[in-house]
């Protein structure tokens, strides 16, 4: 239980090194806490794009539901931008061609 807690803390604090070490030690990227929250839910809700990317690299299941029936990919409707994978699990990356960005915000 403590190992799962530590893993989720690394994700919520954007600790890429700690998370990567645990993933290399064969912890599943899909572990869930008592509310069925995953590292992907936490990283997405906090806006930690690099953690989302790392979890996608380790083949995290983006369709796992939490207690409130939200998946990791639905959490805040987040997607990674630029040349990174998006949270839908699509491993095709953007080349930037044809990308239109509204920077007026």
Backbone as a chain_set.jsonl record, in Angstrom:
{"seq": "XXXXXXXXXXXXXXXXXXXXXXXXXXXXXXXXXXXXXXXXXXXXXXXXXXXXXXXXXXXXXXXXXXXXXXXXXXXXXXXXXXXXXXXXXXXXXXXXXXXXXXXXX", "coords": {"N": [[0.812, -1.197, 0.0], [1.931, 1.246, 0.808], [3.83, 1.59, -1.155], [2.28, 2.069, -3.433], [1.105, 4.469, -2.649], [3.4, 6.117, -2.518], [4.13, 6.112, -5.202], [1.951, 7.442, -6.391], [2.193, 9.9, -5.128], [4.592, 10.808, -6.225], [3.687, 11.253, -8.84], [1.736, 13.269, -8.457], [3.276, 15.35, -7.529], [4.872, 15.952, -9.6], [7.279, 14.574, -9.845], [9.381, 13.408, -11.773], [11.728, 11.853, -11.865], [11.586, 10.186, -9.557], [9.197, 8.815, -10.13], [9.848, 7.56, -12.551], [11.906, 5.853, -11.684], [10.458, 4.071, -10.055], [8.745, 2.969, -11.972], [10.586, 1.672, -13.58], [11.309, -0.266, -11.822], [9.327, -2.022, -12.098], [6.706, -1.377, -11.136], [3.282, -1.183, -11.774], [1.978, 1.125, -14.137], [-0.653, 1.552, -13.827], [-1.63, 1.429, -11.225], [-3.987, 1.969, -8.584], [-5.55, 4.098, -6.13], [-7.583, 4.075, -3.111], [-9.812, 5.427, -4.031], [-9.814, 4.735, -6.598], [-8.159, 6.313, -8.109], [-5.624, 7.116, -10.395], [-2.114, 7.515, -11.233], [-2.109, 8.871, -13.612], [-4.563, 10.269, -13.542], [-3.955, 12.07, -11.469], [-1.652, 13.451, -12.421], [-2.672, 14.605, -14.767], [-4.711, 16.24, -13.733], [-3.223, 18.097, -12.348], [-1.809, 19.304, -14.302], [0.649, 18.337, -15.181], [2.417, 17.815, -17.685], [4.808, 16.466, -18.467], [4.838, 14.25, -16.823], [2.511, 12.949, -17.593], [3.29, 12.271, -20.196], [5.412, 10.505, -19.609], [4.025, 8.421, -18.307], [2.378, 7.589, -20.42], [4.343, 6.605, -22.117], [5.019, 4.322, -20.728], [2.839, 2.819, -21.236], [0.33, 3.357, -19.921], [-3.038, 2.754, -18.935], [-5.403, 4.641, -20.308], [-8.075, 4.623, -19.977], [-9.023, 3.868, -17.49], [-11.384, 4.058, -14.915], [-12.066, 6.362, -12.266], [-13.368, 6.669, -8.913], [-15.479, 8.402, -9.39], [-16.216, 7.877, -11.899], [-14.648, 8.98, -13.933], [-12.248, 9.013, -16.478], [-8.67, 8.863, -16.899], [-7.998, 10.262, -19.199], [-10.111, 11.98, -19.4], [-9.859, 13.697, -17.314], [-9.842, 16.946, -16.498], [-9.919, 17.393, -19.208], [-7.47, 17.329, -20.419], [-4.786, 17.593, -22.736], [-1.62, 16.799, -24.016], [0.64, 19.103, -25.531], [2.146, 20.386, -28.604], [4.999, 18.662, -29.723], [4.433, 16.36, -28.399], [2.971, 13.288, -27.131], [-0.563, 12.777, -27.074], [-3.072, 12.679, -24.496], [-4.923, 10.797, -25.144], [-3.742, 8.515, -25.729], [-2.785, 8.135, -28.197], [-0.041, 7.461, -30.02], [1.088, 8.827, -32.075], [2.987, 11.57, -33.028], [2.896, 15.147, -33.209], [3.96, 17.085, -35.962], [3.981, 19.68, -36.132], [3.225, 20.829, -38.449], [0.575, 22.408, -40.008], [-0.568, 22.879, -37.588], [-2.526, 24.984, -35.711], [-2.461, 27.574, -33.512], [-4.009, 29.379, -30.969], [-2.817, 32.102, -29.675], [-3.829, 34.259, -28.405], [-4.907, 34.228, -25.924]], "CA": [[0.0, 0.0, 0.0], [2.798, 2.41, 0.885], [4.48, 1.727, -2.458], [1.299, 2.724, -4.31], [1.019, 5.846, -2.179], [4.603, 6.827, -2.95], [4.037, 6.261, -6.653], [0.968, 8.491, -6.678], [2.768, 11.171, -4.663], [5.542, 11.234, -7.263], [2.909, 11.774, -9.976], [1.063, 14.524, -8.1], [4.294, 16.385, -7.299], [5.645, 16.06, -10.835], [8.61, 14.018, -9.587], [9.636, 12.509, -12.908], [12.814, 10.928, -11.526], [11.054, 9.184, -8.635], [8.198, 8.016, -10.838], [10.554, 6.728, -13.522], [12.586, 4.789, -10.935], [9.471, 3.066, -9.649], [8.284, 2.283, -13.18], [11.676, 0.77, -13.985], [11.294, -1.37, -10.864], [8.162, -2.828, -12.478], [5.386, -1.048, -10.607], [2.363, -0.944, -12.879], [1.537, 2.518, -14.24], [-2.104, 1.56, -13.649], [-2.065, 1.245, -9.841], [-5.047, 2.883, -8.17], [-5.742, 4.225, -4.69], [-8.898, 3.652, -2.616], [-10.831, 6.072, -4.863], [-9.48, 4.292, -7.958], [-7.407, 7.355, -8.795], [-4.334, 6.667, -10.9], [-1.096, 8.547, -11.42], [-2.543, 9.659, -14.764], [-5.573, 11.211, -13.048], [-3.288, 13.113, -10.678], [-0.786, 14.26, -13.282], [-3.519, 15.385, -15.673], [-5.431, 17.272, -12.985], [-2.256, 19.105, -11.913], [-1.181, 19.898, -15.477], [2.032, 17.86, -15.288], [2.55, 17.209, -19.007], [5.938, 15.537, -18.576], [4.45, 13.021, -16.121], [1.56, 12.299, -18.496], [4.096, 11.681, -21.272], [6.131, 9.358, -19.065], [3.053, 7.349, -18.096], [1.993, 7.086, -21.742], [5.48, 5.814, -22.581], [4.927, 3.036, -20.041], [1.574, 2.193, -21.662], [-0.734, 3.503, -18.934], [-4.391, 2.593, -19.461], [-6.055, 5.95, -20.209], [-9.516, 4.429, -19.822], [-9.4, 3.422, -16.145], [-12.3, 4.964, -14.215], [-11.918, 6.582, -10.838], [-14.605, 6.493, -8.139], [-16.502, 9.273, -9.947], [-16.386, 7.425, -13.286], [-13.85, 9.776, -14.869], [-11.013, 8.368, -16.896], [-7.504, 9.739, -16.893], [-8.014, 11.159, -20.358], [-11.176, 12.968, -19.216], [-9.515, 14.591, -16.217], [-9.607, 18.315, -16.964], [-9.874, 17.444, -20.659], [-6.094, 17.696, -20.729], [-3.97, 16.933, -23.754], [-0.27, 17.354, -24.131], [0.721, 19.936, -26.735], [3.391, 20.396, -29.36], [5.514, 17.417, -30.28], [4.26, 15.297, -27.414], [1.811, 12.423, -27.292], [-1.725, 13.309, -26.362], [-3.541, 11.819, -23.417], [-5.809, 9.766, -25.652], [-2.952, 7.318, -25.923], [-2.331, 8.11, -29.581], [1.399, 7.65, -29.954], [1.592, 9.632, -33.177], [3.316, 12.912, -32.553], [2.647, 16.25, -34.126], [5.153, 17.646, -36.58], [3.819, 21.117, -36.104], [2.656, 21.266, -39.714], [-0.873, 22.532, -39.982], [-1.037, 23.199, -36.249], [-2.88, 26.382, -35.515], [-2.539, 27.839, -32.087], [-4.547, 30.685, -30.622], [-2.005, 32.672, -28.608], [-4.448, 35.507, -27.951], [-5.453, 34.061, -24.574]], "C": [[0.857, 1.262, 0.0], [3.496, 2.659, -0.454], [3.554, 2.429, -3.452], [1.174, 4.187, -3.933], [2.211, 6.677, -2.627], [4.58, 7.092, -4.451], [3.099, 7.405, -7.027], [1.454, 9.864, -6.214], [3.763, 11.704, -5.688], [4.795, 11.86, -8.443], [2.295, 13.132, -9.645], [2.045, 15.672, -7.89], [5.19, 16.606, -8.517], [7.091, 15.621, -10.636], [8.897, 12.953, -10.63], [10.702, 11.461, -12.584], [12.289, 9.808, -10.62], [10.058, 8.255, -9.3], [8.873, 7.052, -11.806], [11.291, 5.576, -12.832], [11.617, 3.682, -10.549], [8.942, 2.286, -10.85], [9.329, 1.294, -13.681], [11.779, -0.432, -13.06], [10.028, -2.206, -11.008], [6.883, -2.574, -11.702], [4.498, -0.759, -11.821], [1.989, 0.531, -12.943], [0.049, 2.672, -13.957], [-2.555, 1.364, -12.204], [-3.057, 2.337, -9.462], [-5.129, 2.94, -6.653], [-7.161, 3.792, -4.32], [-10.058, 4.308, -3.359], [-10.645, 5.725, -6.339], [-8.769, 5.363, -8.783], [-6.041, 6.812, -9.182], [-3.356, 7.835, -10.954], [-1.478, 9.443, -12.595], [-3.607, 10.681, -14.362], [-4.897, 12.389, -12.341], [-2.447, 14.034, -11.551], [-1.609, 15.152, -14.205], [-4.212, 16.52, -14.931], [-4.511, 18.396, -12.52], [-1.554, 19.781, -13.087], [0.267, 19.503, -15.668], [2.228, 17.086, -16.595], [3.675, 16.176, -19.082], [5.635, 14.211, -17.876], [3.45, 12.241, -16.969], [2.323, 11.594, -19.615], [4.829, 10.433, -20.799], [5.192, 8.168, -18.873], [2.583, 6.75, -19.419], [3.101, 6.219, -22.333], [5.446, 4.411, -21.977], [3.564, 2.358, -20.246], [0.494, 2.212, -20.588], [-2.089, 3.337, -19.627], [-5.145, 3.905, -19.241], [-7.554, 5.836, -19.953], [-9.935, 3.899, -18.452], [-10.256, 4.484, -15.472], [-11.889, 5.136, -12.764], [-13.284, 6.381, -10.175], [-15.775, 7.285, -8.728], [-16.732, 9.019, -11.435], [-15.739, 8.339, -14.314], [-12.597, 8.997, -15.213], [-9.874, 9.37, -16.815], [-7.521, 10.715, -18.05], [-9.117, 12.202, -20.26], [-10.832, 14.009, -18.147], [-9.068, 15.937, -16.759], [-9.521, 18.424, -18.481], [-8.477, 17.732, -21.176], [-5.532, 16.911, -21.897], [-2.609, 17.579, -23.763], [-0.165, 18.07, -25.466], [2.035, 19.724, -27.473], [3.763, 19.046, -29.914], [5.364, 16.246, -29.319], [3.015, 14.483, -27.721], [0.623, 13.057, -26.584], [-2.262, 12.261, -25.409], [-4.52, 10.744, -23.889], [-5.058, 8.466, -25.869], [-2.466, 7.174, -27.343], [-0.852, 8.415, -29.593], [1.948, 8.412, -31.142], [1.841, 11.036, -32.681], [3.072, 13.934, -33.64], [3.96, 16.743, -34.7], [5.113, 19.148, -36.541], [3.232, 21.647, -37.388], [1.148, 21.304, -39.598], [-1.432, 22.817, -38.609], [-1.347, 24.684, -36.173], [-3.101, 26.582, -34.044], [-3.064, 29.252, -31.874], [-3.771, 31.216, -29.43], [-2.595, 33.955, -28.042], [-4.998, 35.417, -26.537], [-4.656, 34.745, -23.553]], "O": [[0.561, 2.225, -0.707], [3.722, 3.807, -0.837], [3.995, 3.283, -4.221], [1.14, 5.054, -4.807], [2.048, 7.815, -3.067], [4.966, 8.168, -4.908], [3.422, 8.232, -7.88], [1.154, 10.876, -6.847], [3.78, 12.898, -5.986], [5.225, 12.881, -8.981], [2.333, 14.046, -10.469], [1.685, 16.837, -8.055], [6.155, 17.366, -8.454], [8.014, 16.22, -11.188], [8.687, 11.761, -10.404], [10.58, 10.306, -12.992], [12.519, 8.628, -10.885], [10.071, 7.047, -9.062], [8.517, 5.876, -11.875], [11.301, 4.453, -13.337], [11.92, 2.498, -10.699], [8.717, 1.08, -10.758], [8.991, 0.207, -14.151], [12.273, -1.488, -13.454], [9.703, -3.006, -10.131], [6.043, -3.469, -11.611], [4.95, -0.147, -12.788], [1.709, 1.135, -11.908], [-0.455, 3.79, -13.858], [-3.744, 1.152, -11.964], [-2.983, 3.466, -9.945], [-4.82, 1.965, -5.968], [-7.86, 3.202, -5.143], [-11.177, 3.796, -3.321], [-11.246, 6.347, -7.215], [-8.782, 5.317, -10.013], [-5.384, 6.134, -8.394], [-3.729, 8.99, -10.748], [-1.2, 10.643, -12.577], [-3.555, 11.832, -14.795], [-5.228, 13.549, -12.586], [-2.524, 15.257, -11.428], [-1.279, 16.322, -14.401], [-4.294, 17.638, -15.441], [-4.963, 19.523, -12.318], [-0.788, 20.726, -12.892], [1.04, 20.257, -16.258], [2.207, 15.855, -16.606], [3.507, 15.124, -19.699], [6.126, 13.163, -18.296], [3.528, 11.015, -17.056], [2.029, 10.443, -19.94], [4.866, 9.424, -21.503], [5.529, 7.041, -19.235], [2.41, 5.535, -19.524], [2.822, 5.209, -22.979], [5.801, 3.434, -22.637], [3.198, 1.44, -19.512], [-0.183, 1.208, -20.366], [-2.254, 3.739, -20.779], [-5.487, 4.239, -18.106], [-8.226, 6.845, -19.735], [-11.091, 3.518, -18.272], [-9.902, 5.663, -15.457], [-11.429, 4.197, -12.114], [-14.24, 5.966, -10.83], [-16.93, 6.886, -8.582], [-17.35, 9.822, -12.134], [-16.226, 8.459, -15.438], [-11.965, 8.397, -14.344], [-10.094, 10.574, -16.68], [-7.107, 11.865, -17.905], [-9.07, 13.211, -20.963], [-11.446, 15.075, -18.09], [-8.026, 16.04, -17.406], [-9.087, 19.457, -18.992], [-8.315, 18.313, -22.248], [-5.775, 15.712, -22.03], [-2.479, 18.782, -23.538], [-0.819, 17.678, -26.432], [2.911, 18.984, -27.025], [2.931, 18.361, -30.509], [6.089, 15.257, -29.419], [2.131, 14.914, -28.46], [0.79, 13.788, -25.608], [-1.928, 11.081, -25.52], [-4.904, 9.873, -23.108], [-5.663, 7.433, -26.158], [-1.801, 6.192, -27.672], [-0.443, 9.513, -29.217], [3.157, 8.63, -31.222], [1.004, 11.622, -31.994], [3.047, 13.618, -34.829], [4.964, 16.811, -33.991], [6.091, 19.816, -36.878], [2.783, 22.792, -37.434], [0.523, 20.346, -39.144], [-2.643, 22.983, -38.46], [-0.522, 25.526, -36.53], [-3.847, 25.837, -33.407], [-2.615, 30.199, -32.52], [-4.036, 30.825, -28.294], [-1.933, 34.661, -27.282], [-5.501, 36.405, -26.001], [-4.992, 34.693, -22.37]]}, "num_chains": 1, "name": "protein.A"}
